[in-house]
Amino acid sequence: MSGEDAPAQQQNAEEQKNQETKKPAEEPKAETKPDSPPDSAATEAAATPAAEKAPEEETFTYRSLVLTGYGGYDKVKLQVKKGKPALKAGEVMVRVKVCGLNFADLLARQGLYDRLPSPPVTPGMECSGIIEAVGEEVTDRKVGDRVLVLNRCGLWQEVVVVPTTHTFIMPAAMSFEEAAALPVNYITAYMMLFDFGHLRPNQSVLIHMAAGGVGIAATQMCRTVADVTVFGTASASKHEVITEGGVTHAIDYRTKDYVEEVRKISPKGLDIVLDPLGGSDTHKGYNLLKPMGKLISYGAANMLSGQKKNLIAVAKTWYHQFSVHSLSLIQGNRSVCGFHLGYLDTETELIAQAMDTILGLYCRGKVKPRIDSTFHLEQVGDAMRKMQERNNIGKIILTTEPMKEEEKKEEAKKEEKKDDKKKDDKKKDDKKKEEKKDGKKEEKKEEKKEEKKEEKKEEKKEEKKEEKKEEKKEEKKEEKKEEKKEEVKKAEN
Ligand SMILES: NC(=O)c1ccc[n+]([C@@H]2O[C@H](COP(=O)([O-])OP(=O)(O)OC[C@H]3O[C@@H](n4cnc5c(N)ncnc54)[C@H](OP(=O)(O)O)[C@@H]3O)[C@@H](O)[C@H]2O)c1
């Protein structure tokens, strides 16, 4: 079993264990209220007489975010898990303070990320916290160590058990927020630019999603090398921040063709293109490379459109998937690389080396995660919405600190307002539909009126025609009478 499988398997193991150890007579004491926080469980246990005390393994509870099925934001639910996770040799138990949200978590929620086991499962690839227990054979970590953690999944909960090789000691000056924001974004940026890209002075790099977590990390990494020109695509409202952060040429990909913009400034093209978008953008990136240029493909963000899986966006991205003939690579003097941190989960030495360098850069003030916003575990849906609606500049993080009562009330009010707004919107829609219907009814009435008017006009015309015919007939009769009278007169004469 790889260490990365531990949380999911541990979850199943716990559930199994809970069922096995449940004794009917002891049940009421061992059970904690489903929604009670760990503290209240501890208080309950303390109040129980020593002889009847249930073992800590059973009274232990912790809150955990669980992806309950694929779909919208409401599919990730906050649950309370019971039972102390078992600790094996080489593992440590961490009391989690802060977790990082990644774009992959959005894809995973829609069933588009294959490194997350199927639901129900706890997502989360990175977090920070304090070591609470160490397993046998662990010599390089101790209880109380502040660590950042990188794992394939399972870290969005208050307590995690991971192999010690997946933890890294936090520098003294680093906050838990920064520590949770660092592993995925900075290892990805570092390995792409330096292991694959061999970034050197005076080179040029295109960074898409430049205002996002990886984008900002990559820009900071570029700044550690002299005279690197950074082209960064992002929504216009984010340009000021990314330019201050080191992007040389910010491009609003929403209103401009970024290929044209790059060519205007750098007609020969670029040395490195980092491509997190996939589909037709990979082709564009490849065509933007200079001789000896490198395209590093590392994502398919174009697949994500809307809260639920959008089959058209997925199909379009797959249809435009980039492929290249080795001959054109040779003739073009170009290189194409693929990077996926999720598939490097057993390469602990490689990751440890990268992390060591990154933490060194942090300590020398060369890199520093930019936190966009912090949400409580209870607000994970809002956190995901913020990223998906493209409203973040930097990293979105989740704190395990429980929401205060006032905040909960505020949150409930917000939810109520959201519900009211939904209801209002529905009412407005219904009203519009009714108005349309009424409008159509009125139109039909008017049409009928017009039709009747026309009919009457036609009838009148017909009547007039008949009248005229009659008049003519009468005239002719009169004429004939006159003629006869004339003839009689003539005959008498
Ligand atoms: N292969 C790997 O190992 C690896 C590791 C980490 C991340 N990644 C990839 O790197 C990319 C960035 O990840 P991240 O975690 O740092 O996220 P992020 O950049 O913070 O993602 C959110 C931002 O991306 C931009 N964006 C572009 N297309 C989008 C879309 N379809 N939906 C929503 N936002 C979109 C938006 O900024 P604008 O307003 O500026 O468009 C948005 O604010 C993702 O493609 C991710 O899958 C890959």
The ligand as an SDF file (V2000), in Angstrom:
LIG
                    3D

 48 52  0  0  0  0  0  0  0  0999 V2000
   -0.1950   18.7990  -12.8380 N   0  0  0  0  0  0  0  0  0  0  0  0
   -0.0740   19.1620  -11.5860 C   0  0  0  0  0  0  0  0  0  0  0  0
    0.6120   18.5030  -10.8130 O   0  0  0  0  0  0  0  0  0  0  0  0
   -0.7640   20.3900  -11.1010 C   0  0  0  0  0  0  0  0  0  0  0  0
   -0.5810   20.8370   -9.7950 C   0  0  0  0  0  0  0  0  0  0  0  0
   -1.2340   22.0100   -9.3950 C   0  0  0  0  0  0  0  0  0  0  0  0
   -2.0570   22.6690  -10.2780 C   0  0  0  0  0  0  0  0  0  0  0  0
   -2.2020   22.1900  -11.5220 N   0  0  0  0  0  0  0  0  0  0  0  0
   -3.0410   22.9080  -12.5010 C   0  0  0  0  0  0  0  0  0  0  0  0
   -2.6740   24.2630  -12.4900 O   0  0  0  0  0  0  0  0  0  0  0  0
   -3.7850   25.0880  -12.7620 C   0  0  0  0  0  0  0  0  0  0  0  0
   -3.9050   26.1260  -11.6690 C   0  0  0  0  0  0  0  0  0  0  0  0
   -4.2380   25.4950  -10.4430 O   0  0  0  0  0  0  0  0  0  0  0  0
   -4.3740   26.3040   -9.0830 P   0  0  0  0  0  0  0  0  0  0  0  0
   -4.7100   25.2860   -8.0610 O   0  0  0  0  0  0  0  0  0  0  0  0
   -3.2120   27.1750   -8.9180 O   0  0  0  0  0  0  0  0  0  0  0  0
   -5.6890   27.1550   -9.3060 O   0  0  0  0  0  0  0  0  0  0  0  0
   -5.8570   28.7170   -9.5670 P   0  0  0  0  0  0  0  0  0  0  0  0
   -4.9150   29.1530  -10.6230 O   0  0  0  0  0  0  0  0  0  0  0  0
   -5.8920   29.4470   -8.3260 O   0  0  0  0  0  0  0  0  0  0  0  0
   -7.2940   28.6350  -10.2690 O   0  0  0  0  0  0  0  0  0  0  0  0
   -8.2400   29.6130  -10.3120 C   0  0  0  0  0  0  0  0  0  0  0  0
   -7.9760   30.6760  -11.3790 C   0  0  0  0  0  0  0  0  0  0  0  0
   -7.7690   30.0850  -12.6530 O   0  0  0  0  0  0  0  0  0  0  0  0
   -8.2890   30.9120  -13.6930 C   0  0  0  0  0  0  0  0  0  0  0  0
   -9.0690   30.0600  -14.5900 N   0  0  0  0  0  0  0  0  0  0  0  0
   -8.7350   29.7310  -15.8610 C   0  0  0  0  0  0  0  0  0  0  0  0
   -9.5860   28.8630  -16.3670 N   0  0  0  0  0  0  0  0  0  0  0  0
  -10.5320   28.6330  -15.4350 C   0  0  0  0  0  0  0  0  0  0  0  0
  -11.7110   27.8400  -15.3800 C   0  0  0  0  0  0  0  0  0  0  0  0
  -12.0850   27.0790  -16.4020 N   0  0  0  0  0  0  0  0  0  0  0  0
  -12.4520   27.8540  -14.2590 N   0  0  0  0  0  0  0  0  0  0  0  0
  -12.0930   28.6050  -13.2060 C   0  0  0  0  0  0  0  0  0  0  0  0
  -10.9770   29.3770  -13.1930 N   0  0  0  0  0  0  0  0  0  0  0  0
  -10.2030   29.3920  -14.3010 C   0  0  0  0  0  0  0  0  0  0  0  0
   -9.0610   32.0120  -12.9850 C   0  0  0  0  0  0  0  0  0  0  0  0
   -8.2550   33.1740  -13.0100 O   0  0  0  0  0  0  0  0  0  0  0  0
   -8.4510   34.3030  -14.1490 P   0  0  0  0  0  0  0  0  0  0  0  0
   -9.5810   35.1630  -13.6800 O   0  0  0  0  0  0  0  0  0  0  0  0
   -7.1900   35.0240  -14.2140 O   0  0  0  0  0  0  0  0  0  0  0  0
   -8.7790   33.5490  -15.3850 O   0  0  0  0  0  0  0  0  0  0  0  0
   -9.1950   31.5350  -11.5600 C   0  0  0  0  0  0  0  0  0  0  0  0
   -9.2270   32.5950  -10.6360 O   0  0  0  0  0  0  0  0  0  0  0  0
   -4.9760   24.1340  -12.8900 C   0  0  0  0  0  0  0  0  0  0  0  0
   -5.1760   23.8000  -14.2330 O   0  0  0  0  0  0  0  0  0  0  0  0
   -4.5280   22.9080  -12.1440 C   0  0  0  0  0  0  0  0  0  0  0  0
   -5.1790   21.7340  -12.5360 O   0  0  0  0  0  0  0  0  0  0  0  0
   -1.5920   21.0640  -11.9500 C   0  0  0  0  0  0  0  0  0  0  0  0
  1  2  1  0
  2  3  2  0
  2  4  1  0
  4  5  1  0
  4 48  2  0
  5  6  2  0
  6  7  1  0
  7  8  2  0
  8  9  1  0
  8 48  1  0
  9 10  1  0
  9 46  1  0
 10 11  1  0
 11 12  1  0
 11 44  1  0
 12 13  1  0
 13 14  1  0
 14 15  2  0
 14 16  1  0
 14 17  1  0
 17 18  1  0
 18 19  2  0
 18 20  1  0
 18 21  1  0
 21 22  1  0
 22 23  1  0
 23 24  1  0
 23 42  1  0
 24 25  1  0
 25 26  1  0
 25 36  1  0
 26 27  1  0
 26 35  1  0
 27 28  2  0
 28 29  1  0
 29 30  1  0
 29 35  2  0
 30 31  1  0
 30 32  2  0
 32 33  1  0
 33 34  2  0
 34 35  1  0
 36 37  1  0
 36 42  1  0
 37 38  1  0
 38 39  2  0
 38 40  1  0
 38 41  1  0
 42 43  1  0
 44 45  1  0
 44 46  1  0
 46 47  1  0
M  CHG  2   8   1  16  -1
M  END
$$$$
